[in-house]
Amino acid sequence: MSILSNALSGSNAAQAALNTTSQNIANLQTKGYTRQGVLLNAVAPGIGMKTAGMGVEIGGLLRFSDSYKNQQMWRAASDLGSHSQTQPYLSQMERVMGDDKSSLSNGVDEFFKALNAAGVDPTSTPLRQQVVTAANSMSQHFNSIYNVTANQRLSVRQQRDALLPAMNQNMANIAALNERIAGASAVGTNTSALIDERDMAIDTLASMVAIEVIDQPDGSRSVSLRTGQPLVVGNLAGNIFVDGSSGAPVLSLSFGQTKFALDDTKVGGQMGGLSDYDKNILVPLQTSIRDMAEQMADAVNAQLQAGFDTAGNPGKPLFAFNATSTTGMLQIDPAFQASDLAFSADGTPGDSANLQLLIGIKNQPVTLTSIGSVLLGDADTQLVGKLGIDSQQNQALLKTATTIRQQSEDDWKSTSGVNQDEEAINLVEFQNMYQANMKVIAVANTLFDATLAMFN
């Protein structure tokens, strides 16, 4: 009977191990699945018993998971999300501003080239008209690139707004899974599938914002921003929203009865990357383009108004600057004629003294928000150069983040991922274990029958 009992426990253990192995193999391609195993313990004989043992028992189901490797993978997801969301915008701005034909430098150079050409004959109507045409073309360059920055700001804002519902839904899912896991753990139910689902939700949330995760004794996990504000505690989830009640929109978090104002450039992940690009790269660039257009227009208009046109009349302003205009911040007055250009300093026909002062504006300094004081002729080159540095730096960080994320995933798989070859070996071993125990049962039955036959 002892032999039968041992073999029966062994066959049951082998069957449980085979079932677990088959589950692992079935989920070989399931994203986020954590492999499982069976913990087998030898059953010792009771006190005073002199038998070899009482077989084997299933000590529990194992879930091969490493908390440190999970944390590393979630941190890597945050860094990757931050830099991957920023790069498309940087690349677009770099292409637009660096294009030879559509750049600000091209527009400015063509305008001052037309002014230089007019110096050959300041009274020439075609040469004067060429100046007006070049001025209009330069205005369009400024308007076009400024519109790209405005469209990017709109796109960034829409993308951030679209993240909020997904973030809040993930937090709610994590809280709900915390409750289910805690309840199932209390009654001894296997929670591996629920934990996998929760880990996937945490990984998705980590790509959106930088988070810290702490395991709790009841099996739940508390999630907070890296800056300390709580997102999920037990079955309670916070809510992230944009609060515009005090004027400027502020990213905010409400948790329970508490409200936190967040620095959206510091929250990390996709949300932090987009906000950092918007506030620290795009807005200063947009402001610098506006500064350059306004200061250039003011300088040209002031110099024209200091001279005289072909009829000896005081000069008129060439440019109209309006930062809030829906048709373009820099415009040429449609009524402005080539003859209105005030090239003369004293009203004498053919005099080009004021024209030379106009040409000299290209070498005058302008003060831009993102790069400080720089010569007008060099301003665009400096802006493009800074943008290129920002883009290259982000590309390097993106490459590093991609590598770290891949390494962290590989580290996770080395512990938690299903290895097809390993499971195939387990399948054979547990099959042999089951068959061996069946043979023991058969031997025990034979011995039992022989024992019974002695009394017949």
C-alpha positions as CSV (number, residue, x, y, z in Angstrom):
1,M,0.0,0.0,0.0
2,S,2.9,2.3,0.7
3,I,4.3,1.6,-2.7
4,L,0.9,2.4,-4.3
5,S,0.6,5.6,-2.4
6,N,4.0,6.8,-3.4
7,A,3.5,6.0,-7.0
8,L,0.1,7.6,-7.1
9,S,1.4,10.8,-5.6
10,G,4.3,10.7,-8.2
11,S,1.9,10.2,-11.1
12,N,-0.3,13.1,-9.9
13,A,2.7,15.3,-9.5
14,A,3.9,14.4,-13.0
15,Q,0.5,15.1,-14.4
16,A,0.4,18.5,-12.8
17,A,3.9,19.2,-14.2
18,L,2.8,18.1,-17.7
19,N,-0.2,20.3,-17.5
20,T,2.0,23.3,-16.5
21,T,4.5,22.5,-19.3
22,S,1.7,22.3,-21.9
23,Q,0.4,25.7,-20.7
24,N,3.9,27.2,-21.2
25,I,4.1,25.7,-24.7
26,A,0.6,26.8,-25.6
27,N,1.6,30.4,-24.7
28,L,5.0,30.3,-26.4
29,Q,4.0,33.4,-28.6
30,T,1.8,35.1,-26.1
31,K,3.1,38.6,-25.4
32,G,3.8,39.2,-21.7
33,Y,3.2,35.6,-20.7
34,T,5.3,34.5,-17.7
35,R,6.3,30.9,-17.7
36,Q,5.2,28.7,-14.8
37,G,6.5,25.6,-13.0
38,V,5.5,23.2,-10.3
39,L,7.2,23.0,-7.0
40,L,7.5,19.4,-5.8
41,N,8.3,18.5,-2.2
42,A,9.1,15.1,-0.8
43,V,6.6,14.0,1.9
44,A,8.4,12.9,5.0
45,P,7.0,10.1,7.2
46,G,5.2,10.9,10.4
47,I,6.9,10.8,13.8
48,G,7.6,7.3,14.9
49,M,7.1,5.9,11.4
50,K,10.0,3.9,10.0
51,T,9.0,3.9,6.3
52,A,11.2,5.5,3.6
53,G,8.7,8.3,3.0
54,M,5.2,9.1,1.9
55,G,5.7,10.1,-1.8
56,V,5.7,13.6,-3.3
57,E,3.4,16.5,-3.0
58,I,2.8,19.7,-5.1
59,G,4.1,22.5,-3.0
60,G,2.7,25.1,-5.3
61,L,2.8,26.7,-8.7
62,L,5.8,28.8,-9.4
63,R,5.8,32.0,-11.5
64,F,9.3,32.7,-12.8
65,S,9.4,36.5,-12.4
66,D,12.2,38.9,-11.3
67,S,11.0,42.2,-9.9
68,Y,14.3,43.9,-10.6
69,K,14.1,42.9,-14.3
70,N,10.5,44.1,-14.5
71,Q,11.5,47.5,-13.0
72,Q,14.3,47.8,-15.5
73,M,12.0,47.1,-18.4
74,W,9.5,49.7,-17.3
75,R,12.1,52.4,-16.8
76,A,13.4,51.6,-20.3
77,A,9.9,51.9,-21.7
78,S,9.6,55.4,-20.3
79,D,12.9,56.6,-21.8
80,L,12.1,55.1,-25.1
81,G,8.6,56.6,-25.2
82,S,10.0,60.1,-24.4
83,H,12.6,60.2,-27.2
84,S,10.6,58.2,-29.8
85,Q,7.7,60.7,-29.7
86,T,10.0,63.7,-30.0
87,Q,12.1,62.7,-32.9
88,P,9.5,62.9,-35.8
89,Y,8.9,66.5,-34.9
90,L,12.6,67.4,-34.7
91,S,13.2,65.7,-38.0
92,Q,10.4,67.5,-39.7
93,M,11.6,70.9,-38.5
94,E,15.1,70.1,-39.4
95,R,14.1,69.2,-43.0
96,V,11.9,72.3,-43.4
97,M,14.3,74.9,-41.9
98,G,17.3,73.3,-43.6
99,D,15.8,73.2,-47.1
100,D,17.9,75.3,-49.5
101,K,14.8,76.8,-51.3
102,S,12.3,77.3,-48.5
103,S,14.7,78.3,-45.7
104,L,14.6,81.7,-44.0
105,S,18.2,82.2,-45.1
106,N,17.3,81.8,-48.7
107,G,14.5,84.4,-48.4
108,V,16.7,86.9,-46.5
109,D,19.6,86.4,-49.0
110,E,17.4,86.9,-52.0
111,F,15.9,90.1,-50.5
112,F,19.3,91.6,-49.8
113,K,20.6,90.4,-53.1
114,A,17.8,92.3,-54.9
115,L,18.7,95.4,-52.8
116,N,22.3,95.1,-54.0
117,A,21.3,94.7,-57.6
118,A,19.2,97.9,-57.3
119,G,22.3,99.7,-56.4
120,V,23.4,99.5,-60.0
121,D,20.6,101.9,-61.0
122,P,18.4,103.0,-58.1
123,T,15.9,104.6,-60.6
124,S,15.3,101.3,-62.5
125,T,11.7,100.2,-62.2
126,P,12.5,96.5,-63.0
127,L,15.2,96.4,-60.3
128,R,12.9,98.1,-57.8
129,Q,10.1,95.7,-58.6
130,Q,12.5,92.8,-58.1
131,V,13.1,94.2,-54.5
132,V,9.4,94.2,-53.8
133,T,9.0,90.7,-55.3
134,A,11.9,89.4,-53.2
135,A,10.4,91.1,-50.1
136,N,7.1,89.3,-50.7
137,S,8.9,86.0,-51.2
138,M,10.8,86.4,-48.0
139,S,7.6,87.1,-46.2
140,Q,6.2,83.9,-47.4
141,H,9.2,82.0,-46.2
142,F,8.8,83.4,-42.7
143,N,5.0,82.7,-42.8
144,S,5.4,79.2,-44.1
145,I,8.0,78.1,-41.5
146,Y,6.1,79.8,-38.7
147,N,3.0,77.9,-39.8
148,V,4.9,74.7,-39.6
149,T,5.8,75.5,-35.9
150,A,2.2,76.4,-35.2
151,N,0.9,73.2,-36.8
152,Q,3.4,71.2,-34.8
153,R,2.3,72.8,-31.6
154,L,-1.3,71.9,-32.4
155,S,-0.3,68.3,-33.3
156,V,1.7,68.0,-30.0
157,R,-1.2,69.2,-28.0
158,Q,-3.7,66.9,-29.7
159,Q,-1.3,63.9,-29.2
160,R,-0.9,64.8,-25.5
161,D,-4.7,65.1,-25.1
162,A,-5.1,61.7,-26.8
163,L,-2.8,60.1,-24.2
164,L,-4.8,61.2,-21.2
165,P,-7.8,58.8,-21.6
166,A,-5.4,55.9,-22.3
167,M,-3.3,56.7,-19.2
168,N,-6.4,57.0,-17.0
169,Q,-7.8,53.7,-18.4
170,N,-4.6,51.9,-17.7
171,M,-4.5,53.2,-14.1
172,A,-8.1,52.0,-13.7
173,N,-7.3,48.6,-15.1
174,I,-4.3,48.2,-12.8
175,A,-6.4,49.1,-9.8
176,A,-9.1,46.6,-10.8
177,L,-6.5,43.9,-11.3
178,N,-5.0,44.7,-7.9
179,E,-8.4,44.0,-6.3
180,R,-8.9,40.7,-8.3
181,I,-5.4,39.5,-7.5
182,A,-5.6,40.3,-3.8
183,G,-8.9,38.5,-3.6
184,A,-7.7,35.4,-5.5
185,S,-4.5,35.2,-3.5
186,A,-6.5,35.2,-0.3
187,V,-8.3,31.9,-1.3
188,G,-5.2,30.3,-2.9
189,T,-6.2,30.6,-6.5
190,N,-3.5,30.8,-9.2
191,T,-3.1,34.5,-10.1
192,S,-0.4,34.2,-12.7
193,A,-2.6,35.2,-15.7
194,L,-4.0,38.2,-13.8
195,I,-0.5,39.3,-12.8
196,D,0.7,39.0,-16.4
197,E,-2.3,41.2,-17.5
198,R,-1.4,43.7,-14.8
199,D,2.3,43.8,-15.8
200,M,1.3,44.5,-19.4
201,A,-0.9,47.4,-18.2
202,I,2.0,48.7,-16.1
203,D,4.4,48.5,-19.1
204,T,1.9,50.4,-21.3
205,L,1.5,53.1,-18.6
206,A,5.3,53.3,-18.2
207,S,5.7,54.2,-21.9
208,M,3.4,57.1,-21.3
209,V,4.9,58.5,-18.1
210,A,7.9,57.6,-15.9
211,I,6.6,55.5,-12.9
212,E,7.8,53.7,-9.8
213,V,6.2,50.4,-8.8
214,I,6.1,48.9,-5.3
215,D,4.9,45.4,-4.4
216,Q,2.5,45.1,-1.5
217,P,2.1,42.1,0.9
218,D,-1.4,41.4,-0.4
219,G,-0.2,40.9,-3.9
220,S,-1.3,44.3,-5.2
221,R,1.1,46.9,-6.6
222,S,1.3,50.6,-5.9
223,V,2.2,52.8,-8.8
224,S,3.4,56.4,-8.6
225,L,5.0,59.0,-10.8
226,R,8.8,59.1,-10.5
227,T,8.3,62.5,-8.9
228,G,6.3,60.8,-6.1
229,Q,2.7,61.5,-6.8
230,P,0.4,58.4,-6.4
231,L,-1.3,56.9,-9.5
232,V,-2.6,53.6,-8.1
233,V,-2.8,52.4,-4.5
234,G,-4.7,49.1,-4.0
235,N,-8.0,49.3,-5.9
236,L,-7.9,53.1,-6.0
237,A,-6.7,54.9,-9.2
238,G,-6.0,58.5,-9.9
239,N,-7.1,60.7,-12.8
240,I,-4.8,62.9,-14.9
241,F,-6.3,65.9,-16.6
242,V,-5.6,69.3,-18.0
243,D,-6.8,72.0,-15.6
244,G,-7.4,75.4,-17.2
245,S,-9.4,76.9,-14.3
246,S,-6.5,79.3,-13.3
247,G,-5.8,80.5,-16.8
248,A,-2.9,78.7,-18.5
249,P,-3.6,74.9,-18.9
250,V,-1.8,72.9,-16.2
251,L,-1.4,69.1,-16.2
252,S,-2.9,67.9,-13.0
253,L,-3.5,64.7,-11.0
254,S,-6.4,64.0,-8.7
255,F,-6.2,61.1,-6.3
256,G,-8.9,60.7,-3.7
257,Q,-9.6,64.1,-2.3
258,T,-6.1,65.5,-3.2
259,K,-5.1,67.4,-6.3
260,F,-1.6,67.7,-7.6
261,A,-0.2,70.2,-10.2
262,L,2.3,68.4,-12.4
263,D,5.3,69.7,-14.4
264,D,4.4,68.1,-17.7
265,T,8.0,68.4,-18.9
266,K,9.2,66.3,-16.0
267,V,6.7,63.4,-16.0
268,G,8.7,61.4,-18.5
269,G,7.5,58.9,-21.1
270,Q,5.6,60.0,-24.1
271,M,3.8,62.8,-22.2
272,G,7.0,64.2,-20.8
273,G,8.8,64.0,-24.1
274,L,6.1,65.8,-26.0
275,S,5.8,68.5,-23.4
276,D,9.5,69.0,-23.2
277,Y,9.8,69.4,-26.9
278,D,6.9,71.8,-27.0
279,K,8.0,74.1,-24.2
280,N,11.8,73.9,-24.4
281,I,12.5,73.5,-28.2
282,L,9.4,74.3,-30.3
283,V,8.1,77.4,-28.4
284,P,11.6,79.1,-28.2
285,L,12.1,78.3,-31.9
286,Q,8.7,79.7,-32.9
287,T,9.3,82.8,-30.8
288,S,12.8,83.3,-32.4
289,I,11.3,83.1,-35.9
290,R,8.7,85.7,-34.9
291,D,11.4,87.9,-33.3
292,M,13.6,87.7,-36.4
293,A,10.7,88.7,-38.7
294,E,9.5,91.5,-36.5
295,Q,13.0,93.1,-35.9
296,M,13.9,92.7,-39.5
297,A,10.6,94.3,-40.6
298,D,11.0,97.2,-38.1
299,A,14.6,97.9,-39.2
300,V,13.7,97.9,-42.9
301,N,10.6,100.0,-42.4
302,A,12.5,102.5,-40.2
303,Q,15.2,102.9,-42.7
304,L,12.8,103.4,-45.6
305,Q,10.9,106.0,-43.7
306,A,14.2,107.9,-43.2
307,G,14.6,108.2,-47.0
308,F,12.8,109.5,-50.0
309,D,11.1,107.8,-53.0
310,T,11.5,108.6,-56.7
311,A,9.1,111.6,-56.4
312,G,11.0,113.0,-53.4
313,N,8.3,112.0,-51.0
314,P,9.1,110.5,-47.5
315,G,9.4,106.7,-47.6
316,K,6.6,104.3,-46.7
317,P,6.9,101.1,-44.6
318,L,7.4,98.0,-46.8
319,F,6.4,95.4,-44.3
320,A,3.3,94.9,-42.1
321,F,4.0,92.7,-39.0
322,N,1.1,91.1,-37.1
323,A,1.9,88.1,-34.9
324,T,-1.8,87.2,-34.5
325,S,-2.8,87.5,-38.2
326,T,-4.5,84.4,-39.7
327,T,-3.2,85.2,-43.2
328,G,0.5,85.4,-42.2
329,M,2.4,87.4,-39.6
330,L,4.6,89.2,-42.2
331,Q,2.9,90.8,-45.2
332,I,3.6,93.4,-48.0
333,D,1.0,96.1,-48.4
334,P,-0.8,95.3,-51.7
335,A,-0.9,99.0,-52.5
336,F,2.9,99.4,-52.1
337,Q,4.6,100.2,-55.5
338,A,8.1,99.9,-56.7
339,S,8.3,103.6,-56.9
340,D,7.6,103.9,-53.2
341,L,11.0,102.4,-52.3
342,A,12.9,105.2,-50.5
343,F,16.4,104.6,-51.8
344,S,17.5,108.3,-51.7
345,A,18.8,109.9,-48.5
346,D,18.2,113.5,-49.7
347,G,15.4,113.2,-52.3
348,T,17.9,113.5,-55.3
349,P,16.9,111.1,-58.1
350,G,19.6,108.4,-58.5
351,D,20.9,108.9,-55.0
352,S,21.5,105.5,-53.3
353,A,22.7,106.5,-49.8
354,N,19.6,105.2,-48.0
355,L,19.7,102.1,-50.2
356,Q,23.2,101.3,-48.9
357,L,21.9,101.7,-45.3
358,L,19.2,99.3,-46.1
359,I,21.7,96.8,-47.4
360,G,23.7,97.2,-44.2
361,I,20.7,95.9,-42.1
362,K,21.8,92.4,-43.0
363,N,24.8,92.8,-40.8
364,Q,23.0,94.4,-37.9
365,P,22.3,92.3,-34.8
366,V,18.9,90.9,-33.8
367,T,18.0,89.4,-30.4
368,L,16.3,86.0,-30.6
369,T,14.8,84.1,-27.7
370,S,16.6,80.8,-28.2
371,I,20.1,82.0,-29.2
372,G,20.4,85.6,-28.0
373,S,22.0,88.3,-30.1
374,V,23.2,87.4,-33.6
375,L,23.6,89.2,-36.9
376,L,20.5,89.1,-39.1
377,G,22.3,87.4,-41.9
378,D,23.5,84.6,-39.6
379,A,20.3,84.2,-37.5
380,D,18.7,81.4,-39.5
381,T,22.0,79.5,-39.8
382,Q,22.3,79.7,-36.0
383,L,18.7,78.6,-35.5
384,V,19.1,75.6,-37.8
385,G,22.4,74.7,-36.2
386,K,20.8,74.6,-32.7
387,L,17.9,72.6,-34.0
388,G,20.4,70.1,-35.6
389,I,22.2,69.8,-32.3
390,D,18.9,69.1,-30.5
391,S,17.9,66.6,-33.1
392,Q,21.3,64.7,-33.0
393,Q,21.2,64.6,-29.2
394,N,17.7,63.2,-29.2
395,Q,18.7,60.6,-31.9
396,A,21.6,59.5,-29.8
397,L,19.4,59.2,-26.7
398,L,16.7,57.4,-28.7
399,K,19.3,54.9,-30.0
400,T,20.5,54.3,-26.4
401,A,17.0,54.0,-25.1
402,T,16.1,51.5,-27.8
403,T,19.2,49.4,-27.0
404,I,18.5,49.4,-23.3
405,R,14.8,48.5,-23.8
406,Q,15.8,45.6,-26.0
407,Q,18.4,44.4,-23.5
408,S,15.9,44.7,-20.7
409,E,13.3,42.7,-22.7
410,D,16.0,40.0,-23.4
411,D,16.9,39.9,-19.6
412,W,13.2,39.5,-18.8
413,K,12.8,36.7,-21.3
414,S,15.8,34.9,-19.9
415,T,13.9,34.5,-16.6
416,S,10.3,34.8,-17.5
417,G,10.0,33.9,-21.2
418,V,9.1,30.5,-22.5
419,N,12.1,28.6,-24.0
420,Q,10.8,26.0,-26.5
421,D,13.8,23.7,-26.2
422,E,13.6,23.8,-22.4
423,E,9.9,23.0,-22.3
424,A,10.4,20.2,-24.8
425,I,12.9,18.6,-22.4
426,N,10.6,19.1,-19.5
427,L,7.8,17.5,-21.5
428,V,9.9,14.3,-22.0
429,E,11.2,14.2,-18.4
430,F,7.7,14.6,-16.9
431,Q,6.3,12.0,-19.4
432,N,9.0,9.6,-18.3
433,M,8.2,10.4,-14.6
434,Y,4.6,9.7,-15.2
435,Q,5.3,6.4,-17.1
436,A,7.7,5.3,-14.4
437,N,5.2,5.8,-11.7
438,M,2.6,3.9,-13.7
439,K,5.1,1.0,-13.8
440,V,5.5,1.2,-10.0
441,I,1.7,1.1,-9.6
442,A,1.7,-2.0,-11.9
443,V,4.4,-3.7,-9.8
444,A,2.6,-2.8,-6.6
445,N,-0.6,-4.4,-8.0
446,T,1.3,-7.5,-9.0
447,L,2.8,-7.8,-5.5
448,F,-0.6,-7.1,-4.0
449,D,-2.2,-9.9,-6.1
450,A,0.6,-12.3,-5.1
451,T,0.0,-11.5,-1.5
452,L,-3.7,-12.2,-1.8
453,A,-3.0,-15.4,-3.6
454,M,-1.1,-16.7,-0.6
455,F,-4.3,-16.8,1.4
456,N,-6.3,-18.7,-1.2
